[in-house]
């Protein structure tokens, strides 16, 4: 396991035994990928999720998200990396190798389809794990049953093509390393309510599912 993630894992294990608030603060990051897609979409989403997690999980996440490029060694500083957008995604070979090392060393990637990302995300993740496929996670998977219980899987935040929300995962050596939320629009649900005028129930459901993802990422290494 990469040395940054080893240190972070030890801090997280300590946090699990002594309380989240006792942990040293850490940051989560947005993936700044190439290819032309709007990696920066949903600008209020992660700050709102961080605030929610710090309150509800008693976490000590730095209030502002950071951004990290797929090929940067700094990606190993983040236990949770979020990727979203509507358009094209391209990982270079060097980025593929770095992302694979990150994910197989204890890192966690959440991909949130913001409508239009699907074919690009699937194509690029196949470069990272050519022998693995996204599988739909059963509703009894632990990611749906952290602090908050989602017995029917992902909440549906926005409607696009009359499809049900689906949670897919890439599982490497028994560990979920990438969670892909499809037809759910979790990130839109995390945004300020004034952005999409979502009912409070959907806003809260999205935040709770996001908190589950972060909780799972921090304790599943």
MIBA-577436 format. One record per residue (C-alpha): residue in three letters; z, y, x. Coordinates in steps of 0.02 Angstrom, whole numbers, plus 50000, padded with zeros to 5 digits. Layout:
<rs>
r|Z|Y|X
ALA|Z|Y|X $
...
</rs>
This chain:
<rs>
r|Z|Y|X
UNK|50000|50000|50000 $
UNK|49957|50174|50064 $
UNK|50105|50260|50146 $
UNK|50110|50408|50023 $
UNK|50113|50290|49876 $
UNK|50246|50182|49960 $
UNK|50359|50334|49974 $
UNK|50321|50388|49797 $
UNK|50353|50212|49733 $
UNK|50524|50211|49815 $
UNK|50565|50378|49734 $
UNK|50509|50313|49565 $
UNK|50612|50155|49583 $
UNK|50761|50263|49625 $
UNK|50722|50370|49473 $
UNK|50719|50218|49361 $
UNK|50894|50170|49415 $
UNK|50976|50342|49425 $
UNK|50882|50442|49293 $
UNK|50715|50529|49290 $
UNK|50790|50701|49318 $
UNK|50866|50646|49484 $
UNK|50694|50612|49559 $
UNK|50608|50730|49676 $
UNK|50474|50828|49583 $
UNK|50295|50769|49593 $
UNK|50128|50826|49527 $
UNK|49991|50749|49424 $
UNK|49809|50792|49455 $
UNK|49643|50814|49369 $
UNK|49494|50729|49453 $
UNK|49365|50855|49513 $
UNK|49211|50744|49516 $
UNK|49030|50785|49555 $
UNK|48874|50757|49453 $
UNK|48877|50911|49342 $
UNK|48999|50857|49207 $
UNK|49136|50975|49149 $
UNK|49282|50895|49240 $
UNK|49384|51052|49198 $
UNK|49376|51029|49008 $
UNK|49532|51045|48898 $
UNK|49619|51174|49006 $
UNK|49783|51177|48909 $
UNK|49796|50988|48893 $
UNK|49885|50933|49052 $
UNK|50009|51079|49058 $
UNK|50061|51036|48880 $
UNK|50076|50852|48921 $
UNK|50181|50891|49075 $
UNK|50299|51000|48972 $
UNK|50315|50862|48843 $
UNK|50351|50728|48975 $
UNK|50479|50836|49063 $
UNK|50569|50859|48898 $
UNK|50551|50688|48817 $
UNK|50551|50575|48971 $
UNK|50671|50684|49071 $
UNK|50539|50683|49206 $
UNK|50527|50812|49344 $
UNK|50340|50840|49351 $
UNK|50281|51003|49426 $
UNK|50235|51119|49281 $
UNK|50057|51152|49336 $
UNK|49925|51018|49357 $
UNK|49830|51007|49520 $
UNK|49650|50957|49551 $
UNK|49590|50830|49677 $
UNK|49420|50768|49731 $
UNK|49383|50582|49728 $
UNK|49356|50572|49914 $
UNK|49507|50674|49966 $
UNK|49653|50592|50058 $
UNK|49766|50702|49951 $
UNK|49733|50589|49801 $
UNK|49868|50475|49871 $
UNK|49995|50611|49836 $
UNK|49975|50586|49648 $
UNK|50037|50435|49551 $
UNK|49934|50487|49399 $
UNK|49758|50559|49400 $
UNK|49669|50615|49241 $
UNK|49481|50621|49219 $
UNK|49388|50696|49071 $
UNK|49229|50787|49023 $
UNK|49072|50772|48920 $
UNK|48933|50744|49046 $
UNK|48873|50662|49205 $
UNK|48987|50590|49338 $
UNK|48930|50537|49512 $
UNK|49040|50461|49647 $
UNK|48972|50454|49824 $
UNK|48997|50296|49925 $
UNK|49139|50377|50021 $
UNK|49221|50428|49857 $
UNK|49200|50252|49788 $
UNK|49290|50179|49938 $
UNK|49429|50308|49929 $
UNK|49456|50283|49742 $
UNK|49460|50095|49764 $
UNK|49590|50112|49900 $
UNK|49691|50230|49791 $
UNK|49688|50117|49638 $
UNK|49723|49957|49734 $
UNK|49867|50042|49827 $
UNK|49968|50085|49673 $
UNK|49875|50235|49601 $
UNK|49831|50254|49417 $
UNK|49677|50335|49338 $
UNK|49667|50389|49156 $
UNK|49491|50421|49094 $
UNK|49480|50513|48929 $
UNK|49309|50515|48847 $
UNK|49286|50692|48783 $
UNK|49128|50632|48692 $
UNK|48978|50599|48802 $
UNK|49068|50532|48955 $
UNK|49059|50347|48913 $
UNK|48899|50288|48998 $
UNK|48935|50388|49154 $
UNK|49116|50334|49171 $
UNK|49071|50151|49149 $
UNK|48930|50162|49275 $
UNK|49035|50245|49409 $
UNK|49188|50134|49385 $
UNK|49074|49983|49409 $
UNK|49037|50050|49583 $
UNK|49223|50046|49621 $
UNK|49256|49874|49547 $
UNK|49088|49782|49542 $
UNK|49172|49617|49499 $
UNK|49281|49687|49359 $
UNK|49242|49751|49185 $
UNK|49333|49862|49064 $
UNK|49424|49753|48939 $
UNK|49496|49810|48774 $
UNK|49684|49801|48787 $
UNK|49777|49710|48649 $
UNK|49896|49811|48542 $
UNK|50044|49720|48618 $
UNK|50004|49783|48793 $
UNK|50153|49875|48872 $
UNK|50055|50037|48885 $
UNK|50072|50054|48696 $
UNK|50258|50017|48698 $
UNK|50343|50130|48822 $
UNK|50463|50260|48751 $
UNK|50347|50280|48602 $
UNK|50283|50135|48499 $
UNK|50099|50122|48450 $
UNK|50085|49955|48361 $
UNK|49903|49990|48314 $
UNK|49848|50055|48483 $
UNK|49776|50226|48518 $
UNK|49795|50366|48391 $
UNK|49636|50441|48321 $
UNK|49634|50628|48355 $
UNK|49454|50683|48322 $
UNK|49311|50601|48229 $
UNK|49137|50586|48307 $
UNK|49039|50431|48261 $
UNK|49152|50346|48134 $
UNK|49212|50227|48268 $
UNK|49392|50170|48290 $
UNK|49488|50227|48444 $
UNK|49489|50098|48582 $
UNK|49593|50080|48740 $
UNK|49504|49993|48883 $
UNK|49575|49945|49050 $
UNK|49527|49884|49222 $
UNK|49653|49757|49281 $
UNK|49662|49722|49467 $
UNK|49770|49577|49525 $
UNK|49868|49581|49364 $
UNK|49899|49769|49363 $
UNK|49819|49896|49248 $
UNK|49745|50022|49370 $
UNK|49633|50121|49253 $
UNK|49657|50159|49068 $
UNK|49506|50223|48973 $
UNK|49536|50306|48804 $
UNK|49376|50299|48702 $
UNK|49339|50379|48532 $
UNK|49516|50448|48528 $
UNK|49506|50621|48607 $
UNK|49683|50615|48674 $
UNK|49653|50765|48786 $
UNK|49598|50872|48639 $
UNK|49758|50822|48552 $
UNK|49861|50879|48702 $
UNK|49786|51053|48696 $
UNK|49866|51203|48613 $
UNK|49858|51176|48426 $
UNK|49765|51340|48406 $
UNK|49617|51270|48505 $
UNK|49567|51136|48379 $
UNK|49684|51174|48233 $
UNK|49747|50995|48235 $
UNK|49890|50947|48119 $
UNK|50058|50939|48207 $
UNK|50063|50750|48174 $
UNK|49905|50721|48276 $
UNK|49962|50839|48413 $
UNK|50127|50746|48428 $
UNK|50043|50574|48422 $
UNK|49926|50623|48563 $
UNK|50068|50690|48670 $
UNK|50172|50534|48640 $
UNK|50030|50420|48692 $
UNK|50001|50527|48845 $
UNK|50185|50512|48889 $
UNK|50169|50324|48874 $
UNK|50025|50326|48998 $
UNK|50123|50427|49124 $
UNK|50279|50320|49099 $
UNK|50177|50162|49125 $
UNK|50091|50232|49280 $
UNK|50258|50279|49358 $
UNK|50340|50110|49333 $
UNK|50202|49978|49342 $
UNK|50165|49976|49528 $
</rs>
